[in-house]
Amino acid sequence: MNSTVKLSRLVFFFMALAFMVTVYVVALYKLQIIDGTKYYEASRENKVSKETVTASRGNICDRYGRILVSNTECYNLELNTDALFAQPDPNAFILEMIAKVEETGDKYIDELPITMTPPFEYTKMSSMQRTLLEAYFKDKKLPESTTAVELMSYFRTRYEIDNTYDAVQMRKIAGIRYEVNVRYAINTAPYVFVEDASVDLISALSSMDSRIIEVKSSYLREYKTQSAAHILGYVGLMNDIEYKKYVRSDGTGYAPDSKVGKDGVELAFEEYLHGQDGEVTVTKTSEGTVINKFYNREPVHGAHLYLTIDIQLQEAVERYLASGMERLQIQREEDNMKAAAMGRPDQIREDVQGAAAVVVEVNTGHPLAIASYPTYNLQDLIENFEEIQEREYDPLFNRALMGAYAPGSAFKPCTAIAALSEGIINTDDKIKCEGIFKKYIDQGYAPECWIYSSFKYTHPEEDVVDALRDSCNYFFYTISDNMGISKMVKYAHDFGLGVPTGI
């Protein structure tokens, strides 16, 4: 009985095995013999490409770990220009894309610095726009004196934009084709047509040729504060100089379409914040369907950066600067009106144009707040760059770190310490204020004490303590002249003035 059961099991096992082998043989025969030619031809049409996997940029935090700048994931729309120009009418395709972008309220990238409607004129250019335009002129052998009207006429001919398209349509088509051309000219392809595309736009474009419009995952910088714009800086696409610095032919550098720090700590700490992009090999069918992905190199995300800045203090300092400037401007206007009414044009002063404030930790020298007025909102910078650039008193200028200003009476303690240390005076020496320092009057230089300029008074004899209390200019003119410029410079350097700050 047992031997019969075992035999039955063996027979069943071998029958099952034979069935499985038969199925595999038939399947292999079908794949290799019957359908082999079809699959071979299909595989030849598959497209294998290497794509960059963008590494997220590091966060920027204040001294207490509060996040000031982070990343938000987004979807960009890139144009496959080879597929675009394989279209029977690429210009019509471009207009159709733009129409869908405008319908959904998204914005497409068009850096051509020419007005969107006739009469065509050059717009105010950013440094990036100027670089791109110069590269285009050089690539197409166009004279630098080419006017906007002449350039638009050139576009109509070069890009075969026939007369069925009106001037506005021509400008839209030319903007996209210019973008494609100029990025190849300075090696910054691919062309991101729309950054941070909405779901509605992606859906609207899905009916169009997917080989031309490619949806790519990326990151945008997200600002968690409306303050510290001059400190934080911003990122943008590389210009030709940055391209040569960051992109390497061996593939170890940045991707051609990488964004890099342009200003502030985004620029100063670029090598730490950027990270290392990864690489993936993608296999697509001839219809553009992805059938395989293989990661050659995983992305390494950028390092997080911690500043010495206290963002709450920074916000407070910026508020005080703004309110203080408003009061000063009102007071200046009132004073000027009084001077004009009194017939004293010599007392009419210029408008107060800006201000700066730096708060430093005394024991370490670490900056806790660095404020410049007027300022701007980093979140608005990219979309409204031209408008911000044209605002009164140049808000893009970092007065706190880039401005050169006379230190005024704040320098007097340094002068006093230098004079006491060098034995020019002692604590008991007194000097009488005469209002006007006349030693160099023959050379046309006769500075005045503030009390004399304002009220025609003079200070009495004062020692160094009294002179500091009253801020007597005449006292410090005298001891500075006796000490000489070399010794003053030495002590100024000892106090960290006139030497690099490390910022």
NUNUTI-531613 format. One record per atom (N, C-alpha, C): x, y, z; residue in one letter. Coordinates in steps of 0.02 Angstrom, whole numbers, plus 50000, padded with zeros to 5 digits. Example, Ala and Ser with C-alpha at 12.3 -4.5 7.8 and 13.67 -1.06 7.14 Angstrom:
% residues 2
506604971650390a506154977550390a506604983550390a506424988850354s506844994750357s506455000250394s
% end
This chain:
% residues 503
500424993950000m500005000050000m500435006250000m500935006250046n501375012150050n501775013149987n502015007649957s502415008349896s501995011049838s501345009349837t500895011849785t500795019349791t500715021749855v500615028849867v501235032849846v501825030249865k502445033749847k502525034149771k502345028649737l502405028649664l501945033749633l501335034249660s500855039149634s501105046249642s501415047449700r501675054249713r502245055949665r502665051049652l503225052149606l502965053549535l502465049749515v502175050749448v501885057749442v501515059949496f501205066549495f501745072049492f502285071049532f502825075949533f503145076749465f503295071049432f503625071549367f503155074249313f502505072649319m502035075449271m501985083049279m501975085349342a501945092649354a502575096049328a503145092749341l503785095549318l503795095849242l503555090649210a503555090549137a503095095949109a502525097049144f502065102249122f502385109149127f502735110449183m503055116949193m503595118149141m503995112949128v504525113549078v504225114949009v503675111548994t503345112548929t503105119748922t502795122448978v502555129448976v503135134248964v503695133249000y504275137548991y504555137048920y504585131048893v504855130148825v504415133648774v503755132848782v503285136048736v503355143648740v503395146148804a503455153448813a504105156048781a504655152448793l505295154548763l505265154148687l504935148948661y504875148248588y504485154148559y503945155948595k503535161648571k503935168148573k504305169248629l504685175348637l505255175848587l505615170248579q506225170548539q506115169148465q505655164648449i505575162548379i504995166248346i504405165748378i503805168748346i503825176348351i503925179048414d503895186348424d504585189448430d505105185548419g505785188048429g505935194248388g505745194148325t505895199848281t505535206148306t504895205148327k504505210948351k504825214148412k505025209848461y505325212548522y506005215548508y506365212548461y507025215248444y506955222348414y506475223048369e506365229648339e506135234748391e505705232348437a505465236848490a506035239048535a506485234348551s507035236048595s507505241048562s507555240548496r507985245248460r507705252348463r507035252748469e506715259248473e506705262148543e506855257948594n506875260448662n507445265448670n507315270348711k507815275548722k508095275048792k508755274448798v509085274048863v509455280548874v509325283748930s509645290148945s509835290449018s510315294749033k510515295949102k510225302649124k509905302649181e509595308749206e509855310349276e509865316749290t510095319149355t509535318549407t509705316149466v509245316049522v509455321749568v509065326949571t509255333049607t509285331749682t509845333649712a509915333249785a509595339449815a509225338449870s508915344149902s509445348449936s509355354949933r509825359749962r509735359850038r510275361050075g510235361250147g509815366950174g509525365950232n509135371250265n509605376550294n509345382550302i509705387850337i509315389450400i509655389250458c509325390250522c509665395850561c509305398750610d509615403750652d509995400350709d510265404150756r510685401350809r510305396550854r509645397050857y509245392650899y508905387050860y509105386150798g508835380650758g508175382150723g507955388450727r507335390250691r507485390150616r507075386650578i507195386050506i506995392550471i507475395350435l507365401550398l507235400250324l507605395350297v507525393450226v507535385850222v507045383050188s507025375850178s506835374450105s506625368450091n506445366550023n505725364050021n505405365149966t504745362149954t504785358449887t504525352349886e504555348349825e504075351249773e504285351249712c503865353949658c503965349849595c503575351349545y503645348049480y503785353349427y504325352249390n504505356649335n504325353449269n504185357549220l504055355049153l504645356849109l504985351749084e505565352749040e505375351148968e505675354848923l505545353748851l506095349348822l505885343948790n506345339848751n506375343048682n506895346948671t506925351148611t506995347048547t507335341248552d507385336948492d506695334748469d506285332748516a505605330548499a505175336448476a505285342248508l504895348248489l505025350048416l505655350248396f505815352548329f505735347048276f505545340948300a505365335648253a504625336248233a504265340748267q503565341948251q503495345248181q502945343948146p502845347248081p502825354848088p502525357248143d502475364548154d502625366048227d503275366548245p503445367748315p503175374348342p503105379348299n502855385848322n502135385348346n501725381548310a501025380548331a500995376748396a501445371848404f501465367948466f501655372448525f502125376948514i502335381648567i501755386048588i501385388748541l500815392948557l500275389148595l500185382848577e499685378648612e499895377648684e500545376248695m500795375448764m500685381848804m500875387448775i500815393848811i500085395348828i499625393748782a498915394948794a498675391048855a498905384748861k498695380648919k498995383348984k499615385848980v499925388849040v499525394949062v499345399149015e498975405249031e498275403649057e497965398349031e497295396449053e497285394349127e497815390949149t497845388549219t498135393649267t498375399249241g498655404349285g499375403149304g499695398049275d500405396849288d500825401949248d501475401849261k501935406349225k502495402249194k502635403749131y503185400249098y503805404749097y504385401749091i505015405449095i505195408149026i505235414749023d505415418248961d505875424048982d506525423048971e507015428048992e507215432848935e506865432448879l507015437048824l506855444148846l507345448648850p507225455348878p506935460248828p506375458348799i506015462648751i505285462848772i504985468648766t504275469548784t503835464448748t503275462548780m502845457448752m502405460048695m502345466548689t501925469548637t502315474948600t502145476248537p502475481648500p502255488448525p502645493748516p503305493748482p503825490348526p504195485648497f504655481548536f505255485648560f505395484948625e505965488348656e506285483648706e506925484748719y507255480848771y506995482948839y506885478048883t506695479548951t507325480248994t507235482549055k507805482949101k508035475849115k508685474549107m508935467749111m509275466249177m509175460149202s509575457649257s510255455649229s510735454349273s511395452349249s511355445749210s510905441249231m510825434849197m510535435949127m510035440249121q509745441649055q510255444749008q510665449249034r511175452448992r511685447248969r511885442749014t512365437548996t512085433048941t511455431148948l511135426848897l511085430248830l510885436648831l510815440348768l511485441148733l512005442748771e512675443448742e512915436748713e512755431248748a512945424648723a512575423148657a511955425148654y511555424048593y511845428048535y511985434448546f512275438648493f512935435548468f513335433248514k513985430348496k513885423948456k513415419748477d513295413348444d513015414348374d512585419348365k512275420548300k512635425848259k513195428248286k513605433248250k513195439648235k512815441748284l512425447948277l512805453648310l512765459648282p513115465348313p512795467148380p513205469548427e512955471448493e512475477348489e512495481048435s512065486848426s511365484948401s511235478548392t510585476348366t510015478948411t509525482248381t508965484848419t508445479348431t507975480648475a507455475748490a507025474348428a506865479448390v506465478648329v506855474348278v507495475748270e507915471948224e507965464648246e508025463548311l508085456748337l507425452948326l506855456148336m506215452848323m506145451148249m506375455448206s506355453948134s506805447948118s507375447648151y507835441948142y507495435548165y507155435848222f506805429948249f506285427448199f505895431948169r505365429948123r505645425948064r506225428248040t506545424747984t506865418248006t507265418548059r507655412748080r507195406948102r506675408548139y506245403448166y505625402048123y505625404848063e505095403648014e504405404948044e504345410748077i503705412848106i503345416748052i502895413348016d502595416547957d502085421847977d501825425247928n501395431147939n500695429347963n500545422847969t499895420947998t499885422348073t500475423148102y500525424748174y500595432248182y500195435148227d500245442348238d500865443948281d500975450348295a501585452448330a501635449548400a501075449248436v501075446548504v501235439048503v500925435348457q501065428248450q501795427048431q502045431248385m502745430648364m503205431448424m503045436448468r503475437648527r503475431548573r502895428448582k502855422548625k503265416748597k503185415448533i503565410048500i504315411548504i504505417748488a505205419648488a505515418848558a505125420448610g505385419848678g505585412848695g505175407948676i505335400948690i505925398548648i505915400148585r506455397748541r507115401148558r507085407248580y507685410748604y507955407148666y507515405448713e507725401848773e508095395448756e507805391548710v508115385248690v508805386448660v508845391148615n509485392648581n510015394948629n509825399548672v510325402748714v510595397948767v510185393248788r510425388348837r510925383548806r510815381848743y511315377848708y511955381948697y511875388348685a512465392548671a512925392948731a512645392848792i513075393148852i513045386648891i512825381248858n512835374548888n512435373948952n511825376848953t511415376249013t510745372748998t510745368448947a510145364448934a510085359348991a509495356649008p508865357448973p508505363948992p507975365248955y507585371348966y506975369749010y506965372449070v506385371749114v505865376849090v505345374349060f504825378549031f504385381649086f504175377549134v503775379949190v504075377049254v504185381449302e504425379349368e503845379149417e503815373949457d503275373149506d502595373149472d502515368549425a501895368249386a501315365749430a500725368649419s500135366649456s499875359849430s499485356549472v499175350149452v498725351249391v498375356949391d497925358449335d498305358949269d498895362049271l499295362749210l499555356049187l499815352049234i500075345449216i499525341349184i498925341749212s498355338149184s498175340749115s498175347449107a497995350449042a498485348548987a499125347949006l499645346348956l499715338948943l499375334848983s499445327548976s499195325048908s498745328848877s498485326848812s498975328248755s499485332248770m499985333948719m500545328748718m500985329248672d501515324348662d501975323948723d501955318148759s502355317348820s503105316948805s503285315848743r504005315748726r504295322748726r503865327748717i504095334648714i504085337948783i503545336848819i503465339948886i503585334648938i504125335248975e504315330349025e504215333249095e503875329549138v503755331649207v504325329049251v504685333649283k505255331749325k505155334249397k505305329849444s505275331849515s505875336149532s505755341349572s506305345849591s506135349049658s506535354049677y506435357549740y506455365149729y506055368649768l506075375949769l506275378249839l506625383849843r506785386749908r506155389849938r506035388350001e505455391050036e505695395250095e505485401450097y505725406150149y505215406450205y505455405150266k505015404950324k504985411650360k505365416550336t505375423150367t505355428450312t505085434150329q505085439850282q505675444450296q506085442750345s506665446850364s507305443650339s507865447150351a508545444650338a508675443350264a508345446950220a508435445750148a509165446650126a509495451850151h510185453250131h510665448050160h510485445050216i510915439850247i510835433350210i510225431250199l510085424650172l510275424050098l510125429150058g510275428749987g509765424349951g509925422449889y509455418649848y509845414249800y509485409749766v509795405249718v509505406549648v509875404549597g509635405349529g510045401049482g509845400849419l510215397049369l510915399949358l511375395749339m512065397849330m512145402249269m512565407349274n512795411049215n513415407549188n513705410249135d514265406749103d514875406249148d514995411249190i515565411049236i515465405649288i514865405349316e514715400149366e514715393249335e514495392849273y514495386449238y515215383649234y515685387849216k516385385649211k516655383649279k516405386749331k516655385249399k516375378649426k515735377349414y515405371749448y515315365449406y515265366149339v515125360349296v515785357449271v515865350849279r516485347549257r516325342349203r516785341549157s516675336949101s516655329649123s516965328049181d516975321049204d516345319049241d515865323649246g515225322049277g515215322649352g515775324849383t515795325349456t515545332049482t515445336749438g515215343349460g514455343949460g514215349949452y513505351349452y513185349349385y512535348049388a512155347149326a512075353949291a512035354049225p512005360449189p511425364949209p510875361949233d510295365949251d510245367149327d510795366149362s510795367149435s510695374449453s510395375449511k510355382249539k510895383049591k511185389049593v511735390349639v511595396649678v511945397549734g511875403549774g512115409649737g511725414949739k511885421149703k512085426749750k511895426249813d512035431749859d511965429049930d512215432949979g512135431250049g512455424550067g512195421350119v512485414950141v512345409450090v511825410250048e511715405249995e512325404949949e512645410549937l513245410749896l513865408949937l513925411749997a514535410850038a514635403550057a514095399850068f514145392850090f513865388050038f513925389849975e513675385849920e513925378649922e514565377649935e514855370949932e514565366349985e514325369150041y514035365050094y513275364050083y512945369150059l512215368850052l512005364649992l512415364549939h512185361649875h512075354149877h512515350449909g512455343149906g512725340449841g512625333849830q512865330649769q512285327149735q512165329149673d511605326149635d511745318749621d511215314849615g511275307849597g511175307049522g511205300749500e511115299249428e510725292849420e510245292949374v509835287049361v509825285749286v509875279349267t509815277349197t509085275449185t508775278749137v508065277849123v507975274849053v507575269549049t507405266548984t506675268148968t506565271048909k505885272848888k505725269548822k505085268148812t504865265748747t504865271548697t504745269948635s504735275148583s504155280048596s503645277848635e503085282348651e503235286648712e503805285448744g503995289548802g503815286348869g503545280248869t503365276848931t503995274148965t504085275549029v504665273149067v504555265749083v505035261549063i504965254349076i505495251849125i506005255949138n506515253749187n506915259749212n507085259449276k507525264449306k508055260849347k508675263249340f509225260349378f509655266049407f509705266249473y510095271649505y510835270049502y511205274149465n511935273349463n512265276649524n511945282049548r512225285649605r511655289049643r511595287549708e511075290649748e511265297949764e510775302449768p510935309349785p511145310049858p511605314749871v511805316349940v511555323349954v511105323950001h510785330450013h511265335350047h511135341750036g511575346950063g511555347350139g512095350150167a512145350850240a511715356750264a511455356050325h511075361550355h511565366650384h511385372950379l511815378450400l511495382150459l511895383150512y511655386750571y512025393350577y511655398850578l511945405550581l511995407850653l512385413250664t512415416350730t511835421150741t511445422250689i510885426950691i510315424250735i510015428750774d509395427350811d508835430550770d508415426450738i507935429150690i507425433750724i507255432350786q506775436750821q507075443650833q507715443750851l508065450150859l508135453650791l508295449750740q508355452550672q507705455850650q507145452550661e506495455250643e506355461750680e506535461850745a506415467850786a506845473750761a507485472350747v507935477750723v507675480550657v507445476250612e507185478650548e506565482950558e506145481050605r505545485050619r505745491950646r506225492050692y506445498450722y506775502850669y507165499850625l507475503750571l506935506950527l506435503150509a505905505650465a505525511350498a505335510450561s504955515750595s505385521850608s506025520650626g506485526150636g506605530150573g506675526650517m506775530050453m506165534250435m505575531650449e504965535450434e504945541950474e505125541450538r505135547550580r505655552450556r506255549950538l506785554350514l506585557850449l506265554250405q506065557250341q505545562750351q505085561550398i504585566750413i504915572850444i505385571550491q505735577050524q506165580950475q506505577350430r506925580650380r506495585150334r505915582550315e505475586550272e505245592850308e505065592250372e504845598150410e505415603150418e506025600750433d506605605150441d506755608850376d506715605350320n506855608550256n506335613850239n505705612550257m505185617550245m505305623850287m505525622850349k505685628550392k506275632550365k506795628850343a507385632250315a507205636250253a506775633450211a506565636950151a506165643150169a505735642550219a505315648250240a505735653850269a506295651950302m506745656950333m507245659650284m507235657350222g507715659650173g508415657050186g508465650850213r509115647850229r509215641650185r509335642450120p509435636550076p510035632350096p510535635450132d511115631650153d510945626350205d510375626950237q510175622150288q509695616850261q509545617150197i509115611950167i509535605850151i509335600150177r509725593950171r509375588950126r509765584150102e509485578950059e509025574350100e508595570850065d508165565950098d508595560550131d508335557850186v508655552050218v508505545950174v509025542750148q508935537650097q508985530450122q509305529350178g509385522550201g509695522250269g509715516250298a509995515350364a510235508150371a510665507050420a510915500350434a511045499650509a510985493550534a511115492250604a511395485250611a511905484450653v512205477950667v512225477050742v511965471450767v511995469850838v512495464150847v513005465350889v513555460650896v513585458250968v513715451750978e513835448951044e514525451151067e514555454851122v515175458151141v515745453251153v515625447751188n516165443251208n516445439151150n516045437851099t516275433551044t516345437250978t516015442850971g516015446350907g515515443450857g515125438550878h514635435450833h514065440350818h513905441350755p513335445750738p512675442250755p512255445750791l511595443150810l511045445850764l511165451650735a510695454550686a511085459050639a510935458750575i511245463050525i510675465650481i510485471850492a509895474550458a510085480250411a509745480550354s509845485850305s509155488350284s509105495050277y508475498050257y508595502850199y508175502750146p507585498450137p507785491250120p507315486650132t507435479650118t506885477050072t506835470450065y506355467450020y506185460550045y505685457450016n505465450750034n505745445749984n506135440950009l506455436149964l505935432049925l505355430949953q504835427049919q504605430449855q504665437149854d504435440949795d504995442349745d505615440749763l506185443049724l506185440549652l506065434049643i506115431149577i505565433849531i504945434049556e504385436249514e504405443749502e504645447549551n504615454849546n505305458149547n505805454749519f506485457249523f506545464249493f506265465249434e506335471749401e505995477249441e505415475749469e505055480849508e505445482549572e505725477449605i506135478749665i506755482649648i507055481049591q507665484349569q507545491849556q506945493549536e506795500449519e506505504549578e506425501349635r506145504949692r506635510349716r506355515249750e506755520849774e507265518549826e507855521449822y508405520449871y508725513549869y508625509849814d508985503649801d508955498649859d508385495249868p508325490349922p508775484249916p509035482849855l509475477049846l510175478349875l510345484549887f511015486249913f511045484749987f511545480650007n511625478850077n512045484150112n511705489050141r512055494650172r512465492450233r512235487450269a512575485350330a513265482450316a513345478850260l513975475450246l514355478550187l514025482150143m514355484650083m514425492250082m514065495650125g514105502850127g514745505250161g515015510950138a515595514050170a515375520650200a515405521050267y515145526950302y515655529450352y515675536050359a516095539050412a515815536950479a516245534550525p515985532050589p515705537350635p515895543650623g515635549050665g515885548650737g515475550950783s515695551350853s515775544550886s515525539350855a515615532650882a516355530650882a516765534250843f517485532650840f517875536150896f517565540850931k517925544750982k518215540451038k517865535351064p518185531151115p518835527851092p518845525751028c519465522851000c520025528051000c519865534150980t520365539550979t520615541051050t520155541151098a520335542451168a520805537151195a520655530851183i521075525351207i521765525651175i521785527051110a522425527451075a522855533151104a522555538951115a522925544751142a523165543451213a522755540351255l522965538751323l523515533451323l523445528351281s523945522951278s524615525451253s524605530251207e525225532751177e525515538651217e525195540651271g525445546051312g525345552951281g524915553551233i524775560051202i524415564551253i523985561551293i523645565051348i523625560451408i523465563351466n523295559151523n522585561051545n522345557851596t521645558851615t521505565751643t522035569451662d521925576151691d522015581751640d522305580351582d522405585551533d521745588351508d521745595151501k521135598451478k521275602551415k520775602851372i520835606851310i520205611051305i520305617451287k519735622051280k519485621851208k518845621051201c518525620951135c518495628151108c518755629051047e518735635651016e518235635850958e517835630550952g517315630550900g517565628350832g518085631950807i518365630350741i519085628150750i519265622450721f519955620050722f520325623150663f520755628250678k521025632550625k521725630850603k522015625450628k522715623950612k522835623350537k522355620750500y522445619650428y521995624150387y521815629850415i521345634250380i521645637050315i522315637850315d522645640250254d522585635350196d522525628950213q522435623750162q521695622750145q521265626950173g520555626550158g520185621450199g520495619150255y520165614150298y520085616950368y519465618150389a519335620950455a518705617850485a518755611650509p518155608250537p517915611650601p517265610750615e516965614150672e516695609050723e516655611250785c516325607250836c515575607750824c515225602350839w514505602250825w514125607650862w514335609350923i513975614250962i514055621250932i514635622350899y514755628850867y514355629350802y514335623750764s513965623750701s513225624850712s512965621950766s512245622250778s512025628450816s512425630450867f512195635750912f512695641550920f513275641150887k513805646150893k514065646650965k514025641051001y514315640551069y514955636551064y515335636351120t515915632051127t515895628551194t516245622751199h516295619351263h516835622651305h516775622251371p517315624851414p517915620151412p518435621651451e518995616951456e518745610251481e518945604951446e518695598251464e519265593251462e519235588351509d519685582651505d519365577351461d519695571551454v519465566551407v518785563751425v518645563151491v517985560551512v517435565451493v517545571951508d517055577051490d516965577451414d517515576951378a517485577451304a517095571751274a517165565751303l516755560151280l516025561151296l515905563751357r515205564951377r514865569951331r515215575451315d514925580751274d515055579851199d515445574651183s515615573351112s515925579451079s516425582251113c516745588451088c517205586951029c517005589150971n517405587950911n518095591150917n518115597350943y518745601050946y519265597250987y519075594351043f519525590551085f519845584851045f519435581251008f519695575450972f520055577350907f519885583150877y520295585650822y521015586750847y521065589750906t521715591650934t522145585550950t521865580750987i522285574951007i522425570450947i521965570150898s522095566150838s522665569150798s522675575750792d523205579150756d523885578050789d523885578250856n524515577150893n524755569950888n524295565350882m524475558250880m524715556050811m524395558450758g524585556350690g524165550550666g524115550050600i523665545150570i523895537950580i524555536750580s524805529950584s524605526550649s524675530150704k524495527250769k523745526250774k523365530950746m522635530150748m522415523950709m522735522850651v522565516950610v522725510550648v523305510450683k523505504550721k522965502750772k522745507650810y522245506250862y521565504550831y521405507650775a520785505850741a520785498550720a521355496250695h521415489250676h521365484750737h521645486950793d521605482950855d520875482150877d520465487050861f519745486550877f519345483150822f519685480550772g519325477050718g519045481550665g519275487850663l519035492550613l519535492950556l519295492950494g519735493450437g520075486850419g519845481350448v520125474750432v519535470150414v519665464750377p519115460250358p518745457650419p518085457350414t517675455050471t517585447450471t517725444250415g517595437150411g516885435550391g516485440650377i515795439650356i515755440050280i
% end
